[in-house]
Amino acid sequence: MMNIALWIVQFVVGLGFIAFGVTKAFQYEKTTASLPWVKDTSKGLVIFIGVAELLGGIGLIFPGLFDIWPVLIPVSALGIALIMIFATVFHAKRKEHQAILMNIIFLILALFIAYGRY
């Protein structure tokens, strides 16, 4: 039962971060229009964050799906958790409370994956 729950959370979070990452890394103009914080951040940093999110999302799904280096799953989950900690601090400084709530939810889910797959 726990394995099923972990797989569901991995797919939801993984697909979400793949989508977030692709948008930030490869569709900068679209990201600028939809996320207010991007206007105040360098393009290079936004693309870096996008690539990190994309790789984290891939790392949650593909190693387990293909049974190749499954140790990457908790490592990816911890990477996403770290991104969410930084994002929470960033959005707290900007007083963007809705973003903080989403960051904390993803942080909890990523820590659940890391703990469950470790």
Secondary structure as a PSIPRED ss2 file (coil, helix, strand):
# PSIPRED VFORMAT (PSIPRED V4.0)

   1 M C   1.000  0.000  0.000
   2 M H   0.000  1.000  0.000
   3 N H   0.000  1.000  0.000
   4 I H   0.000  1.000  0.000
   5 A H   0.000  1.000  0.000
   6 L H   0.000  1.000  0.000
   7 W H   0.000  1.000  0.000
   8 I H   0.000  1.000  0.000
   9 V H   0.000  1.000  0.000
  10 Q H   0.000  1.000  0.000
  11 F H   0.000  1.000  0.000
  12 V H   0.000  1.000  0.000
  13 V H   0.000  1.000  0.000
  14 G H   0.000  1.000  0.000
  15 L H   0.000  1.000  0.000
  16 G H   0.000  1.000  0.000
  17 F H   0.000  1.000  0.000
  18 I H   0.000  1.000  0.000
  19 A H   0.000  1.000  0.000
  20 F H   0.000  1.000  0.000
  21 G H   0.000  1.000  0.000
  22 V H   0.000  1.000  0.000
  23 T H   0.000  1.000  0.000
  24 K H   0.000  1.000  0.000
  25 A H   0.000  1.000  0.000
  26 F H   0.000  1.000  0.000
  27 Q C   1.000  0.000  0.000
  28 Y H   0.000  1.000  0.000
  29 E H   0.000  1.000  0.000
  30 K H   0.000  1.000  0.000
  31 T H   0.000  1.000  0.000
  32 T H   0.000  1.000  0.000
  33 A H   0.000  1.000  0.000
  34 S H   0.000  1.000  0.000
  35 L C   1.000  0.000  0.000
  36 P H   0.000  1.000  0.000
  37 W H   0.000  1.000  0.000
  38 V H   0.000  1.000  0.000
  39 K H   0.000  1.000  0.000
  40 D H   0.000  1.000  0.000
  41 T C   1.000  0.000  0.000
  42 S C   1.000  0.000  0.000
  43 K H   0.000  1.000  0.000
  44 G H   0.000  1.000  0.000
  45 L H   0.000  1.000  0.000
  46 V H   0.000  1.000  0.000
  47 I H   0.000  1.000  0.000
  48 F H   0.000  1.000  0.000
  49 I H   0.000  1.000  0.000
  50 G H   0.000  1.000  0.000
  51 V H   0.000  1.000  0.000
  52 A H   0.000  1.000  0.000
  53 E H   0.000  1.000  0.000
  54 L H   0.000  1.000  0.000
  55 L H   0.000  1.000  0.000
  56 G H   0.000  1.000  0.000
  57 G H   0.000  1.000  0.000
  58 I H   0.000  1.000  0.000
  59 G H   0.000  1.000  0.000
  60 L H   0.000  1.000  0.000
  61 I H   0.000  1.000  0.000
  62 F H   0.000  1.000  0.000
  63 P H   0.000  1.000  0.000
  64 G H   0.000  1.000  0.000
  65 L H   0.000  1.000  0.000
  66 F H   0.000  1.000  0.000
  67 D C   1.000  0.000  0.000
  68 I C   1.000  0.000  0.000
  69 W C   1.000  0.000  0.000
  70 P C   1.000  0.000  0.000
  71 V C   1.000  0.000  0.000
  72 L H   0.000  1.000  0.000
  73 I H   0.000  1.000  0.000
  74 P H   0.000  1.000  0.000
  75 V H   0.000  1.000  0.000
  76 S H   0.000  1.000  0.000
  77 A H   0.000  1.000  0.000
  78 L H   0.000  1.000  0.000
  79 G H   0.000  1.000  0.000
  80 I H   0.000  1.000  0.000
  81 A H   0.000  1.000  0.000
  82 L H   0.000  1.000  0.000
  83 I H   0.000  1.000  0.000
  84 M H   0.000  1.000  0.000
  85 I H   0.000  1.000  0.000
  86 F H   0.000  1.000  0.000
  87 A H   0.000  1.000  0.000
  88 T H   0.000  1.000  0.000
  89 V H   0.000  1.000  0.000
  90 F H   0.000  1.000  0.000
  91 H H   0.000  1.000  0.000
  92 A H   0.000  1.000  0.000
  93 K H   0.000  1.000  0.000
  94 R C   1.000  0.000  0.000
  95 K C   1.000  0.000  0.000
  96 E C   1.000  0.000  0.000
  97 H H   0.000  1.000  0.000
  98 Q H   0.000  1.000  0.000
  99 A H   0.000  1.000  0.000
 100 I H   0.000  1.000  0.000
 101 L H   0.000  1.000  0.000
 102 M H   0.000  1.000  0.000
 103 N H   0.000  1.000  0.000
 104 I H   0.000  1.000  0.000
 105 I H   0.000  1.000  0.000
 106 F H   0.000  1.000  0.000
 107 L H   0.000  1.000  0.000
 108 I H   0.000  1.000  0.000
 109 L H   0.000  1.000  0.000
 110 A H   0.000  1.000  0.000
 111 L H   0.000  1.000  0.000
 112 F H   0.000  1.000  0.000
 113 I H   0.000  1.000  0.000
 114 A H   0.000  1.000  0.000
 115 Y H   0.000  1.000  0.000
 116 G H   0.000  1.000  0.000
 117 R H   0.000  1.000  0.000
 118 Y C   1.000  0.000  0.000
